[in-house]
Amino acid sequence: MFNLKQMAATLQYLQENNLLEYSQLDEKTTQAADRFHALSDKIKTIEAAAEHQYGFNGGNG
């Protein structure tokens, strides 16, 4: 029953966001991954600057 509910919720999301064509879903996925990597790089840059300036190491030691 859980899988059926998950499938229904997924289909509803895809319909509401006009992602019924694979190419649309692929494009949105690529955009999301690119944004994730850009934000991850930005966070790493900020953490490095904080470590350099304040001796902060993000709890890694």
Residue pairs with C-beta under 8 A, 6 or more apart in sequence:
13 19
14 20
14 25
17 28
18 24
19 25
19 28
47 56
47 58
50 56
50 58
51 57
51 58
